[in-house]
Amino acid sequence: MANNRSRLDQNRAPIYEALEQFRRMRVVPFDVPGHKRGRGNPELAAFLGQQCVGVDVNSMKPLDNLCHPVSVIREAEDLAADAFGAAHAFLMVGGTTSSVQSMVLAACKRGDEIILPRNVHRSVINALVLCGAVPVYVNPETDARLGIGLETYSPYQNADLTDFDLFDSGDLELCFGSAESALNDIESRAAEILRDNKLPLLLGGEHLVTLGAVRAVLRRFPDLHIVHFDAHADLRQHYLGAQLSHACVLRRCHDLLGDGRIHQFCIRSGEREEFAFAAAHTDLHPFDFDGLPALAHWLRQTDVPVYLTIDLDCLDPGVFPGTGTPEAGGVSFVQLLDAIRQVCTARVVGADVNELAPMLDPSGASTATACKVVRELLLALCTHHS
């Protein structure tokens, strides 16, 4: 198989090529009820286009059989296996949840470890619940032939991640169904990092995760200030009956810090009551980063400890669509990078980046943007605090 793989041509598209050849054969279809090359469904033909429905045919010998492929489907599976560096690959159609679950259940038993990316489909998580396998999350590497990777070097700061010593504390398996239990786990891990005299930088999750980290950092630094980049004020007393919610996280932080110690930027969405609360209790700068240079100067002069929380929906949806609650009118990527560098000139003692939802942006652009934001934040922190 290895020798065959080395001769595979990744520019081939075996199934498409077979469909095109079959279409040119002008075979008259008699399948019931469909596969009439669009003639029986003009609305579908208008929606998808005649070229698409023109190759809507049933399984037959020239096109191979998905249940037992021996020709063009088998060739496509070999190409897919080669692209992913796997021994075998299997094509699935008509929804893949049951197939994915069958694959995991067949390969894993309770206690086995399975390597997964963080944005794995929920069907895999469901299979893990059923079989008891343990996920080991990794950052997927990109094949240079098939995609684009993220460089460790930043031309914005003329610095490289390899210039600094960085420590990955690992992923947290948070409790589903109990926000307080999840927050306790986050608080415990952040406290452990702080005890080692390291700076905790948390990645991922909805914005409520900030509260767990702030609890730990506040115990270490009682005069803590929070700098908050977000499209939303997140100052509701409760949301859908819950006080522990992404829409309430800064209100819960205010419960801990009190007035004048939360500085909010880019805010452009929220209830009237949230903006009224902010006017009385927080330092709110709507829409953009106006006022940030003066704040950064004051933070440096006073040397107060700062926690920086970045909700990525502060970015405009045109730049960053992959988030659960996009809001028009956001800042640009370059504006965010400049703001991060300004804050990092102060005494930052903790930070987080949150609210990326990769499945909401199939293009992968939002994930790539989030990775660059994290890189620039890491470099800014290392440059000023190493």
C-alpha positions in Angstrom: 0.0 0.0 0.0 2.9 2.4 0.8 4.3 2.0 -2.6 1.0 2.6 -4.2 0.4 5.7 -2.1 3.6 7.2 -3.3 2.3 7.2 -6.8 -1.1 8.6 -6.0 -2.0 11.9 -7.8 -3.8 14.3 -5.4 -5.0 16.3 -8.4 -7.4 13.6 -9.3 -11.1 13.6 -8.5 -12.1 10.0 -9.3 -15.8 10.2 -8.4 -16.4 13.5 -10.2 -14.5 12.3 -13.3 -16.6 9.1 -13.4 -19.8 11.1 -13.0 -18.8 13.4 -15.9 -17.9 10.5 -18.1 -21.3 8.8 -17.2 -23.2 12.0 -18.1 -21.5 12.1 -21.5 -22.7 8.6 -22.1 -26.3 9.9 -22.2 -27.8 6.9 -20.4 -31.5 7.2 -20.0 -32.5 6.8 -16.3 -35.5 4.8 -15.3 -35.0 4.8 -11.6 -38.1 5.3 -9.4 -38.9 7.8 -8.0 -35.9 10.1 -8.6 -32.5 10.5 -10.4 -34.1 12.1 -13.5 -31.2 14.5 -13.9 -33.4 17.3 -12.7 -36.3 16.8 -15.1 -38.7 15.9 -12.4 -37.8 18.7 -10.0 -37.3 22.0 -11.9 -37.2 23.9 -8.6 -34.3 21.9 -7.4 -32.6 22.3 -10.8 -33.0 26.0 -10.6 -31.6 26.1 -7.0 -28.6 23.8 -7.5 -28.0 24.4 -11.2 -28.3 22.0 -14.2 -24.7 21.0 -14.1 -25.2 19.6 -10.5 -28.5 17.8 -11.0 -27.3 16.5 -14.4 -25.0 14.1 -12.6 -27.7 13.0 -10.0 -27.7 9.3 -10.8 -28.2 6.1 -8.9 -25.5 3.6 -7.9 -24.5 1.5 -10.9 -21.4 -0.4 -12.1 -19.5 2.5 -13.8 -19.9 4.6 -10.6 -18.9 1.9 -8.1 -20.9 1.0 -4.9 -20.4 2.7 -1.6 -21.1 -0.5 0.4 -18.3 -2.4 -1.3 -16.2 0.0 -3.4 -13.8 -1.6 -5.9 -13.2 1.2 -8.5 -13.6 5.0 -8.4 -14.9 5.2 -4.8 -12.1 2.9 -3.7 -9.7 5.2 -5.5 -11.1 8.3 -3.8 -10.8 6.6 -0.4 -7.2 5.8 -1.1 -6.6 9.4 -2.0 -8.3 10.6 1.2 -6.2 8.2 3.3 -3.0 9.4 1.6 -4.0 13.1 2.3 -4.5 12.4 6.0 -1.6 10.0 6.4 -4.0 7.1 7.4 -3.9 3.4 6.5 -7.5 3.5 5.3 -10.3 6.0 4.7 -14.1 5.4 4.2 -16.5 7.7 2.5 -19.9 8.2 4.1 -23.1 9.9 2.8 -26.5 10.9 4.1 -25.3 12.1 7.5 -22.3 10.7 9.3 -23.2 10.7 12.9 -24.0 7.0 13.1 -20.9 6.1 11.1 -18.6 8.2 13.3 -20.1 6.6 16.4 -19.8 3.1 15.0 -16.2 3.8 14.1 -15.3 5.0 17.6 -17.3 2.2 19.3 -15.5 -0.4 17.2 -12.0 0.9 17.9 -12.2 2.1 21.5 -13.1 0.5 24.8 -13.4 2.1 28.3 -10.2 3.8 29.4 -8.6 3.9 25.9 -7.2 7.2 24.8 -8.2 8.8 21.5 -6.5 11.8 19.9 -8.9 14.5 19.0 -8.9 18.2 17.9 -10.7 20.7 20.2 -13.4 21.4 17.6 -14.4 17.7 17.1 -18.0 17.0 16.1 -20.5 16.2 18.8 -21.0 12.7 17.4 -17.5 11.8 18.6 -18.2 13.2 22.1 -21.5 11.2 22.2 -19.5 8.0 21.2 -17.0 8.7 24.0 -19.8 8.9 26.5 -21.1 5.5 25.3 -17.8 3.7 25.3 -15.9 5.4 28.1 -12.8 6.3 26.0 -10.7 9.3 27.2 -10.1 12.2 24.8 -6.6 13.5 24.4 -6.8 16.9 22.7 -4.0 18.1 20.4 -3.4 21.0 18.1 -3.7 19.6 14.6 -0.7 20.3 12.3 -1.3 21.4 8.8 0.1 19.5 5.8 2.1 22.1 3.7 0.7 20.5 0.5 -2.9 20.9 1.5 -3.2 23.9 3.8 -1.7 26.8 5.6 -0.1 26.7 9.1 0.4 29.5 11.6 3.9 30.8 11.9 5.5 31.3 15.4 7.0 34.6 14.2 5.1 37.8 14.4 6.0 40.6 11.9 3.8 42.9 13.9 6.2 42.7 16.9 9.3 41.3 15.4 9.3 38.5 17.9 9.0 34.7 17.8 7.2 32.3 20.2 10.4 30.2 20.2 12.3 33.0 21.8 10.4 32.5 25.1 9.7 29.7 27.6 6.0 28.9 27.5 4.2 26.3 29.6 1.0 24.5 28.5 -0.9 23.4 31.6 -3.2 21.1 29.5 -6.9 21.0 28.8 -9.5 21.0 31.5 -12.4 18.5 31.2 -15.2 20.6 32.6 -18.4 19.3 34.2 -21.3 19.4 31.8 -24.5 20.7 33.5 -23.0 22.5 36.5 -21.6 25.9 35.8 -20.4 26.2 39.4 -18.5 23.0 39.2 -16.8 24.1 36.0 -15.9 27.4 37.5 -14.4 25.7 40.5 -12.2 23.6 38.3 -11.1 26.7 36.3 -10.4 28.6 39.6 -8.4 25.7 41.0 -6.2 25.4 37.8 -5.6 29.1 37.6 -4.6 29.2 41.3 -2.1 26.3 40.7 -0.5 28.3 37.9 -0.3 31.4 40.0 1.4 29.4 42.9 4.1 28.6 40.4 4.6 32.3 39.8 3.3 31.9 36.2 0.8 34.1 34.4 -2.4 32.1 33.6 -3.7 32.6 30.0 -6.9 30.7 29.5 -8.2 29.8 26.0 -11.6 28.8 24.8 -15.1 28.4 26.1 -18.0 30.8 26.5 -17.3 34.0 28.4 -18.4 32.7 31.8 -15.0 30.9 32.1 -13.5 34.3 32.9 -15.2 34.3 36.3 -13.3 31.2 37.5 -9.9 32.7 36.6 -10.7 36.1 38.1 -11.7 34.5 41.4 -8.2 32.9 41.6 -6.3 36.0 40.4 -8.2 38.3 42.8 -7.2 36.2 45.8 -3.5 36.7 44.8 -4.0 40.4 43.8 -6.7 42.0 45.9 -6.4 45.4 44.1 -7.0 43.8 40.7 -8.5 45.7 37.7 -10.2 44.1 34.7 -9.8 45.3 31.1 -12.6 43.9 29.0 -12.8 43.8 25.2 -16.2 42.6 24.0 -19.2 43.5 21.8 -21.5 42.9 24.8 -21.6 44.5 28.2 -22.2 41.1 29.9 -23.7 43.0 32.9 -27.1 41.4 33.3 -28.1 40.4 36.7 -29.5 37.1 35.3 -30.0 35.6 31.8 -32.8 33.1 31.2 -33.1 32.7 34.9 -29.4 32.0 35.5 -26.9 34.3 37.3 -24.0 32.2 36.1 -24.1 32.9 32.3 -21.9 34.4 29.6 -24.3 37.4 29.6 -23.7 38.0 33.4 -20.0 37.3 33.7 -18.8 40.9 34.2 -21.7 41.6 36.6 -20.5 38.7 38.7 -16.9 40.1 38.4 -18.3 43.4 39.6 -19.8 41.6 42.6 -16.2 40.7 43.5 -14.3 43.9 42.6 -16.7 46.7 43.1 -17.0 50.1 41.3 -14.4 51.6 39.0 -12.2 48.6 38.5 -13.7 47.2 35.3 -12.8 49.0 32.1 -14.9 47.9 29.1 -14.2 48.6 25.4 -15.9 48.0 22.0 -19.3 47.4 23.8 -22.1 47.9 21.3 -24.9 45.6 22.5 -26.8 45.0 25.7 -30.0 45.9 27.5 -30.8 49.4 28.6 -30.3 48.4 32.2 -26.8 47.1 31.5 -25.7 50.5 30.0 -27.3 52.3 33.0 -25.4 50.0 35.4 -22.2 50.6 33.5 -22.7 54.4 33.7 -22.9 54.1 37.5 -20.4 51.3 38.3 -17.9 50.5 35.4 -15.6 52.5 33.1 -17.4 51.8 29.8 -16.1 52.9 26.4 -18.7 52.0 23.7 -18.0 50.9 20.1 -14.2 51.0 19.9 -10.9 51.6 21.8 -11.4 55.3 22.4 -9.8 56.1 25.8 -7.6 53.1 25.9 -4.2 54.9 25.5 -5.1 57.1 28.5 -6.2 54.1 30.6 -3.0 52.1 29.6 -0.9 55.1 30.8 -2.7 55.3 34.1 -2.4 51.5 34.6 1.4 51.8 34.1 1.7 54.8 36.4 -0.2 53.1 39.2 1.2 49.7 38.6 -2.1 48.0 39.6 -2.5 44.4 38.6 -4.6 43.9 35.4 -6.6 40.9 34.2 -7.3 41.2 30.4 -10.3 39.3 29.0 -10.9 39.2 25.2 -14.2 38.2 23.9 -13.4 37.7 20.2 -16.8 39.1 19.1 -15.3 42.5 19.8 -14.1 42.0 16.2 -16.5 42.8 13.4 -18.3 39.8 12.0 -16.8 40.5 8.6 -13.5 39.7 10.2 -14.6 37.1 12.7 -18.0 35.4 11.9 -17.2 32.2 13.9 -18.8 33.2 17.2 -22.1 32.5 18.8 -23.4 36.1 19.1 -21.9 38.3 16.2 -22.6 42.0 16.4 -22.1 44.4 13.4 -19.9 47.4 13.9 -16.9 45.8 15.5 -13.2 46.7 15.4 -10.7 45.4 12.9 -8.0 42.8 13.5 -5.2 45.3 13.4 -7.1 47.6 15.9 -7.4 44.7 18.3 -3.7 43.8 18.0 -2.8 47.4 18.8 -5.1 47.5 21.8 -3.6 44.2 23.1 -0.1 45.6 22.9 -1.2 48.8 24.7 -2.7 46.9 27.6 0.3 44.5 27.9 2.5 47.5 28.7 0.7 47.5 32.1 1.2 44.9 34.8 -1.0 42.1 33.4 -1.2 39.2 35.8 -3.8 37.1 34.0 -5.7 36.9 30.7 -8.1 34.9 28.6 -9.4 34.7 25.0 -12.8 33.2 24.4 -16.0 32.8 22.3 -14.5 31.2 19.2 -17.1 28.8 17.7 -15.2 27.1 14.8 -18.3 25.2 13.5 -20.0 28.5 12.7 -17.3 29.4 10.2 -16.6 26.5 7.9 -14.0 28.5 6.0 -11.6 28.3 9.0 -10.9 32.0 8.8 -12.2 32.7 12.3 -10.0 29.9 13.8 -7.0 31.3 12.0 -7.8 34.8 13.3 -8.2 33.6 16.8 -4.8 31.8 16.6 -3.1 35.0 15.5 -4.7 36.9 18.3 -3.4 34.4 20.8 0.1 34.5 19.3 0.2 38.3 19.4 -1.1 38.3 23.0 1.5 35.7 24.1 4.3 37.7 22.5 3.1 41.0 24.0 3.0 39.4 27.4 6.4 37.8 27.1 8.0 40.9 25.7 6.8 43.1 28.6 6.8 40.5 31.5 9.5 37.9 30.8 
